[in-house]
């Protein structure tokens, strides 16, 4: 059994201490190394065209650090939203060539989030089979349109 002091001086000190606001900040120590990784990846992209994909969910981060990373990266000029097997977003950051790509679950919560250092995120690139299908549809449409045009000559 714990004894509680009734000494007025101790009670007053305890009350004074409990009124002090305490803010506990946790840090994983991974934020600065992550930004160095992004810097090196951007240098590599400019030097030899190599793209880099960094999985933010795979990096141990303390509460609030992912939000801090996103805030420090800022927003750029381009944001694309896709709806293929769920909603995804590719957002350019304030650093050209550095993108944040987020895939959401059915409840609109981020499921996966990547920093992609590239000229254009892979998710925005047209896939070859889709382009072949598009070419076939366009060709068929043009052939149909040509058949409907009366022969004036």
C-alpha positions in Angstrom: 0.0 0.0 0.0 1.3 3.4 -1.0 1.4 6.1 1.6 0.2 9.6 0.7 1.9 12.4 2.5 -0.4 14.9 4.3 2.5 17.2 5.1 1.3 20.6 3.8 4.7 21.6 2.4 5.0 18.3 0.4 1.4 18.6 -0.8 2.1 22.2 -2.0 5.3 21.1 -3.8 3.5 18.2 -5.5 0.7 20.5 -6.7 3.2 23.0 -8.0 5.1 20.3 -9.9 1.9 18.8 -11.4 1.0 22.2 -12.9 4.2 22.4 -14.9 3.6 21.6 -18.6 5.9 18.9 -19.9 6.4 18.2 -23.5 8.1 15.0 -24.4 9.6 14.9 -27.9 10.7 11.6 -29.3 13.2 11.3 -32.1 14.1 8.2 -34.1 17.3 9.9 -35.3 16.3 8.9 -38.9 15.0 12.2 -40.3 18.4 13.9 -41.1 19.9 10.7 -42.6 16.7 10.4 -44.7 17.2 13.9 -46.1 20.9 13.1 -46.9 19.6 10.0 -48.7 17.2 12.2 -50.8 20.0 14.6 -51.5 22.3 11.8 -52.7 19.5 10.3 -54.8 18.8 13.7 -56.5 22.6 14.0 -57.2 22.5 10.5 -58.8 19.5 11.4 -60.8 21.2 14.4 -62.2 24.5 12.7 -62.8 23.5 9.4 -64.4 19.6 9.4 -64.6 19.2 6.8 -61.8 15.9 7.0 -60.1 15.5 6.1 -56.4 12.5 4.8 -54.4 12.5 5.3 -50.6 9.7 3.4 -48.7 8.8 5.8 -45.8 6.8 3.0 -44.1 9.9 0.9 -43.9 11.9 3.5 -42.0 11.5 3.5 -38.2 10.1 7.0 -37.4 8.9 8.5 -34.1 5.4 9.9 -33.9 5.1 13.1 -35.9 8.3 12.6 -37.9 6.6 11.5 -41.1 4.5 14.6 -41.0 7.6 16.7 -40.3 9.3 15.2 -43.3 6.4 15.9 -45.6 6.2 19.5 -44.3 9.9 20.1 -44.9 9.7 18.6 -48.4 6.8 21.1 -49.1 4.6 21.1 -52.2 5.6 21.6 -55.8 3.7 22.5 -58.9 2.3 19.0 -59.9 -0.2 16.7 -58.1 -1.8 13.8 -59.8 -4.6 11.6 -58.4 -5.2 8.1 -59.7 -8.1 5.7 -59.1 -6.7 2.2 -60.0 -7.2 -0.5 -57.4 -7.9 2.3 -54.9 -6.8 5.9 -54.7 -3.2 7.0 -55.2 -1.6 10.4 -55.3 1.7 11.5 -56.8 2.7 14.9 -55.5 5.8 16.8 -56.5 7.6 18.4 -53.6 9.1 21.8 -53.4 12.3 20.1 -54.6 11.9 19.3 -58.3 12.6 15.7 -59.0 11.5 14.6 -55.5 8.0 13.2 -55.4 5.8 11.8 -52.6 3.7 8.9 -53.8 0.9 7.7 -51.5 -1.5 4.8 -51.9 -4.6 4.9 -49.7 -6.9 2.2 -48.4 -10.7 2.0 -48.6 -11.0 4.3 -45.6 -8.7 7.0 -47.2 -5.9 6.2 -44.7 -2.4 6.2 -46.2 -1.4 2.5 -46.8 2.0 3.0 -48.3 4.0 6.1 -48.9 7.2 6.5 -50.9 9.6 9.3 -51.7 10.5 8.8 -55.4 13.4 10.7 -56.7 12.8 10.7 -60.4 11.8 12.9 -63.3 8.3 11.3 -63.4 7.0 8.8 -60.9 6.6 5.3 -62.3 2.9 5.2 -61.4 2.3 8.1 -63.9 4.1 6.4 -66.8 1.9 4.7 -69.4 2.3 0.9 -69.5 3.2 -0.7 -72.9 0.1 -3.0 -73.0 -2.2 0.0 -72.3 -0.5 2.0 -75.1 -0.9 -1.0 -77.5 -4.6 -1.2 -76.6 -5.0 2.6 -77.0 -3.4 2.5 -80.4 -5.8 -0.3 -81.5 -8.8 1.7 -80.3 -7.7 4.9 -82.0 -6.9 3.0 -85.2 -10.4 1.3 -85.1 -12.0 4.7 -84.4 -10.3 6.4 -87.3 -11.2 3.5 -89.7 -14.8 3.8 -88.6 -14.8 7.5 -89.0 -13.3 7.2 -92.5 -16.0 4.7 -93.5 -18.7 7.2 -92.5 -17.3 10.1 -94.5 -19.1 10.4 -97.9 -16.9 10.1 -100.9 -16.9 13.6 -102.3 -14.3 13.3 -104.9 
